[in-house]
Amino acid sequence: MDTATRAGRREWAALAVLMLPLLLVSMDVSILYFAIPFISQDLAPSSTEQLWILDMYGFVLAGLLITMGAVGDRIGRRTLVLAGAAVFGAASVIAAYVDSPGQLIAARALLGVGGAALMPSTLALIRNLFHDEKQRATAVALWTTVMTAGISFGPVLSGALLEHFWWGSVFLVNLPAMALLFLLAPVLLPEVKAQRPGRFDVISALLSLAALLPLIHGIKELARDGYAPLPALGVTVGLVLTLVFVRRQRGLDDPMVDLRLLGRRAFGGPLLANLVAMVAIIGFAVFFTQYLQSVLGMSPLEAALWSLAPAVGPMAAGPLSGVLAARIDRAYVMGGGFTVSACGFALLILVRTDSALWYVLTGGAVYAAGLVVAMTLANELALGAAPPERAGAAAAVLESATELGGALGMAVLGSIGAAVYRHDMAAAAPTAPAAARETLGGALAVAENSPSAAGESLLEAARDAFTHAMSSAATGATVLMASAAVLAVTLLRGAGRAKPGAAREEEAVAVSAR
């Protein structure tokens, strides 16, 4: 191996800098979960406004990822990181001191703009910092671990801050990290952009936003409330505009998304693997946290802290994936990761209302570890398959698939669980109010206002029904993971073979450390 291609301390220090915005951007997806009651008391949002406060950040983030990836390839990825940090920091200050729900929704949208600028740049720069495949695999493993850990850590940090400060503190926590990024990024991060990027197509940018926003919003609404004409129309419009976007890319000399790249096994296969992994992670997360809080009776902060325990699995599995991939075809390692994940979900099929906490957490740790192995290698393989000058756009497509996978997870696994819960409650408590037969949260609210004996009976039935629903969702996730394992080996065998000693050429890329 030519030592000139291997990263040194400067590159690893640069990676540490990139982890700062990644952690905060992923945390902001979930950091408001505990703050909403305080925001509701202070700003008095309507139910619709409350939903937009929670969802606006993720919708804008998902809708702008592809556009920002293309922008970074043209103006420079370090420049986009700094611009994203500026927007994210300013939006954090605005969000902390708003005095109306509308202002907070707008601030959350601005946070999404900043997050969309930061996310693809952090992954794309790894492609440029680490030319050696083994080192890049380790770097991508760390990136994947930090991203997944941030989503889990958000509620914990939120709960800890709200114990001592007002709700705006959950936004101000972003500022020190963004300030540190501003100080270190110009010193440690290279400026990377394509030499001949071509014309930026504004129509494609608008189409990508117009396609992803209604698609993801519609899927989430259908998963949360069941069928309704408006969300169904949103999904339809999103799919139609996606087809229009794809058709336009085919006719452009410099497309925002290179469709030839999507046709490569080494990119399209990992893209599908990432999407499937996020279906399982996000689709099952709502059951896991509700089980800890509403079935085992933990406080929100206590549940959030215990939900961090399964993160031990991914922390160990991330680095291990790189070691295995250096010796074994990545397709088999990814297939093994999905198989391990299937085993973790299979353990959770057996969970009951009186199951030991250690058993539930073990199942969570096993499935999370397997998924991190699969996602790490999927990201690394896809990033290595992308031309260096297209790394930003490729990273954005990967992350867009991640966002879409999360929405699909809520729809697919959420629908399975909801159907089982309603069926069991219709049999066990047919005379209970409709709210109690629809959701566990509704049953808890009804039980609080019922006589003691009737309330306890309703709670017992609701907890049994919810646990059965979670078991059914785990069954669906087990089948999905087992299928993903077969697909990973079938689609990627050979394409994911480790190539020690072969460094990728970084042609058509201008790199200058300023």
N, C-alpha and C positions, 0 to 999 in steps of 0.2 A: 504493500500500500504506500503510495506517495504521501509522505507526511504533510506535504503542502496542502493536501485536500482535507486534512483533519482539523477539526475545530479546536481552538485553544481556550484559555481562560476568558479571553475577551468575548468570544461567542457564547460561552455558557453564562457569563454575566449578563450578556444581552438577552438571553432566554429568560433569566430571572426577572429582568425588567419587563419583558413581554407578559409574564405571568400576572403582573399587577392589574392591568386593565382587564385581562381575561377573567380573573377571579371576580372582580367587581361587576363586570357586565353580566356574568352568569348568575351572580348573587342577586342582582336586581330583578331577575325573573320572579323570585320567590320572597324577597325581603319584606314585602308589604303584607304578607299573610297575617301577622300578628298586629300590625299597625292599623289595619282597617277599622277595628272598633273605636280607636282613639280618633282617627280621621273622621269617622261618621259622627262622633260626638261633637267635634270641633267645627266641621264644615257642613254638616247635615246634608250630604248628597242624597239624591233619590236612588232607588235600587238600580236603575239603569246607569246613572252616573257612577255608582260604586263599581259596577261591572267594568265600565270603561276605564276607571282609575286602575283597576287590576290588570286589564288586558291590553290597554293601549300601547304600553312599552313593547310587549312581545309582538304585537301586530306590526308596528312600524319597523322594529328590528328585522323581522322576517321579510317584510316587503322590500326593504332597501338593501339587503345583503348582496344580491347579484349586482345591483347598480354600483355599490361601494367597492365591490371587488374589482370591477372594470375601471372605476375611477383611480383606485390605488395603482393598478398596472400602468396607468397613464401619467399621473402626477407624481408618483413615487410613494412607496408604502410607508416610509418613515414620515413623510409629510402628512399622509392621511392619518397615521397614528396620532401625531401631534394635534391635527385638526380635530379628530374625534375626541381626544382627551380634553381639549378646550371646550367643545360643545357639551361633553358629558359633565365636566366640572361646573360650567355655567348653569346647565339645566338642574344640577343637583342643588345649587344654591336657590334657584327659583322655586323648585319643588318644596324645599324646606320652609319657605316663608310665604307661600300662597295663602290667600284668604277666601277662596271660593273653589268649588268642585271643578268648574270649567278651567280655571287656571291650573289646577293640579293635573287635569287630563292633558292640557297643552304641554305642561312641563314633562309629563311622562312620555309624550310623543317626541319631544326634543331629546330626552334621554335615549329613546330608541334610535334616533338619527345618529347620536354620538356612538352608541353601542354598535350600530351597523358599520360605522367607519372603523371601529377598533377590531371587531371580531375577525373578519377575513384577513386583515393585515397581520395579526399576530400569527396565524397559521401559515400564511404565505411567506413571511419573513423567515420562518424555520426552514423553508425550502431553499432559501438563499444563504442562510447562516451555516447550515450543516450539509456539506456536499458528500461526506462519507455516509454510506447507507446505514451502518450500525449506529453511528452517532445520531443520525436523523431519526432512526427508529426510537432511540431513547428519548430524544427531545419531543417527538410526537406523543410518546407514552406519557410524559410529564404534562404536556398540553391537555391531553384527554382527561387525565386524572384531575387536574386543576379545574377544568370546565365542569365535570360532573360533581366534584366536591363543592364548587361554588353554589350550585343549585341547592345542595343539601345544607350548606352552611348559612345561607341567607336567612331562613327563619330563626336559627339559633342566635345569630348576631342581632337580628331584629328584637327577639325576646329579651336578650340581655340589655340592649340599649333602652328599651321601653320600661325596664325595671327602674331606671334612674333618670331618664331624660324624656323630653317631649317627642312626639312622633316625627318631627322634622329631622331628628338626629339620625334616622336611618338613611337619609340622603346625604347629610354632611360628612358621614364616614368616608364617602368617596374622595373628598378633597385632598387629604394628605397623600394618598396614593397617586392621584393625578398630578399633584405638585412634584412628587418624586419622579414620575415619568417624564415630566417636562425637563427636569434637571439632567436625567441620565440618558434619555433617548438620543439626544443629539451627539452624545459622546460615544455611546456603545452600539447604536443601531446603524447599519449601513443604509444609504439611500438607494433603493432598487426600483427601477422602472424599465419598461420595454423601450428599446431604441427607436423602433418605428411602430408606435401603438395604433396608428390609424385614427380615423375620425370617431369621436364619441357619438353614438346614436341616441339622441334624446328620446325618440319615439320608443325604442326598445326599453329604455329605462322606465318610461311611463307605463309601458305594457307590463313589465315585470311586476311593478308595484300594483297596478290595477288587477293583475291576475292573482297574485299571492294573497293580498289583503282579503278579498271576499271569500277566497277558497278556504283559508285557514280559519277566518272568523266564522264562516258557515259551518265548517266541520265541528268547531268547538261548541257553537250554539246547539247544533243537533245532538251532540253528545251530552250537553248539560240539560236540555229541556225536552228532548225528543223531537219528532218531526214537526216542523212549522214551515209554512210556505216561503217566508222571507229568507231564512237560512238556506233552505233548499235551492232557492233562486240564486243566492250568493255563490253556492258551490258550483252550480251550473254555469254562471257567468265566469267564475274563476277558471273553470276547465276550458270554456270556449276561448277566453283570452290567452290561456296558456298555449292552445293550439295556434292562435294568431301569432303569438310571440315566437314559437318554434318555426313557423312558416317564414316569418320575417328574418330570423337568424340564417336560414338557408340561403336567402338571397343577398346577404350582405358580404362585402369583401372582408370587412373586419367585424365579425359578429361579437356581441357581448358574451355569448356562450358558444363555445366551439362545439358544435354537435358531433363532429368527428371524434372528439375526445370522449363524449358520452358513449360512443359506439365501441370504444376500446374495453376489453375485458378488465384490464388493470385499473380502469377508472369507473366504468359503469357498474361493475360487480361490487366494489367497495361502497359506491354510492347507495346501492340497494341494501347492502349490509348495514350501513349506518341508519338508514330509514327504519329498517326492521328492528334494530336495537333500540331506537328511541320509542317505537311503538310500545315495546315492553317496559322500558324505564318509566316513561311518563304515564302510560296507561295504568300501570300497577301502583304508582306512587300514591295516588289518591286513596286507594284501599289501605295501603300500609299505614299512612299517617292517621286515617280515620280509625283504624283498628286500635292503634296505640291510645288515641284520645277517647274515643266513644265506646269502645268495647272494654279495654283494660282500665279506663277511667283516669288516664294521666292528664295533668295540666298541659296546656299547649307548649310551654317551654320545656317541661319534662319530656314530652313526646318528641320535641325537636332534638333534644340532646340525645335521647336514646336512638333516634333515627340516624344519628351520626355513626353509631357502632358498626353497621354494615359497611361503612366506608373503609374499614380496615382491609376488607377483601380487595377492593380496587387499588389501594395504595401498594399492596404487595404484588398484585397481578400486573399492574402497568409495566414496571421494569422487567418482570419475568417474560412478558410477551416479546420484548426485544431480544432477550437471550435465546428463547426458543426459535424465533424467526431467523436467527443467524445460522441455525443448524438444520431447520426443517422448512419445507415449503410453507409459505405463509398461509396458503389455502387450508392446509391441515391444522395449523395453529388456530386460525379463525374458526374452523369447524369445531375444534376442541373447545374454544371459548364459548361458542353457542351451546355445545353439549353440556358444559359445566353449568351454564346459565339455566338450561332446561332442568338439570338436576336440582338447582336451587328452587326453581318454581315448583317442581314436583314435591319438594319438602313442604312447601306452603299450601299445597292442596290438602294436606292432613291437618292444618291448623283448625282448632276449635276455640270456643270462647274461654275455655279454661286451660289452654295450652301454656306451657312454660315460656317466659319471656326469652330465655336463652335460645329456645328452639326457633322462635319466630325470627330473632335477630340473625341466627345462623343461616336460615334460609335466605334472608335478605343479603347477607354478606356473600354467600355462594353465587347467587344469580348476578349480583352487581360485579363480582370479580370476573365472572365469565364474560359479561357484556363489555367490560372495560378492555379485556384482552382483544375481543373481536373489533371493537371500535378503534382501538389504538392502531391495530394493523390495517384496518380499512382506511383510516386517515393517512397513514404512512405510505401505503401502497398507492392510493389515489394521488397523493401529493407528488410522489416520485414519478408517476406516469404523466403528470402535467408538464408541458414545456415551461421553463423558468419564467419566460416573459408573460405567461398566462397563469402564474401561480395564484394571483389574487382572485381572478375570476373563478378558477377551479376551487379554491378554498371557499368562496362564497356559495358556489353550487352545493358543495358538501354540507355547509351549514344550513342552507335552505332546505335540503333534504332532512336534516336533523329537526328543524322546526316543523316541517310537514309531518314527519314521523311522530312527533309529540302530539300534534293535533289528532292524527289518526289513532294513536294509542288511546286517547281519551274517548274517541268515538267507538272503537272496536271493543276494547276490554271494558270500557265504561258501560257500553250498551249491554254486554253480556251480564255484568254484575247487576245492573239496574233491573234487567228482566227477571233474574233469579230472585232478587230481593222482593220485587212486587208479587211474584208468584207465591213465594213462601209466606209473605204477610197476608195475602188474600186468603190463604188456607188457615193460618194460625190466628189471625185477628181480623176476620171479615167485617166486623162492625166498627173497627177503629176508624177515626177520621182519615180522609184521603191523604192528608199531609204525612201521617204516620205510615201509611202503606206505600208512600212514594220514596222516602229517603230516611236514613237513620237519624239525620239531624231533625227531620220533622217529627219522628217518633220521640226523640228526647224532649222536644218542645212540648208536645202533647202530654207526655208523662209528667212533666213538671207541674202541669195544671190539672192533673187528675188525682182522685183519691189514692191514698198510699198503696193499697192492695192492687187496684186496677193499674196504676202507674207502673208498679214493679212487674206485673204480668206482661204489660205492653213492652216494657224495656227488655225483658228476657226474650220475648218473641222477636223483637227487632234486632237484638244483638245476635241471636241465632241465625236470623235471616241474612244479616249483613255478613257474618262469618262464612255462611254458605255461598253468598255472592262472591266474596273474596276468593274462596276456594275454587269457584267456577272460573273466575278471571285468571287465577293461577293455572288452571287446566288449559285455558286458551293460550296463555303465554308459554306453557310447556310445549304444546303442539307447535306453536309458532317458532320457538327456539330450535326445536328438533328439525323442523323443516328448513330453517335458516342454516343449520349445520350442514345439511345435505346440499343445499344450494351453493354454499360457500366453497365446498370441495369440488362440486361439479363445475361451477362457473369459473373458478379461479385457479384450478390445479395447473401448475406450470407457469401461469402468469405471475404467481406470487412466490416464485422460487428465489431464495436468497442468492445474492451475487457478491460474495466477499471479494474485495479487491477491485471492484469496478465502481469508479466514481462517475457521477453523471456530469456531462459537459454543460456548462452554464453559458451556452451561446445565446446570442441575440439579447443579452441583458447588459445594461450599463450599471455598474456598481461603483459608487464613490462614497467614501466615508468622509463626511464633512464635519 
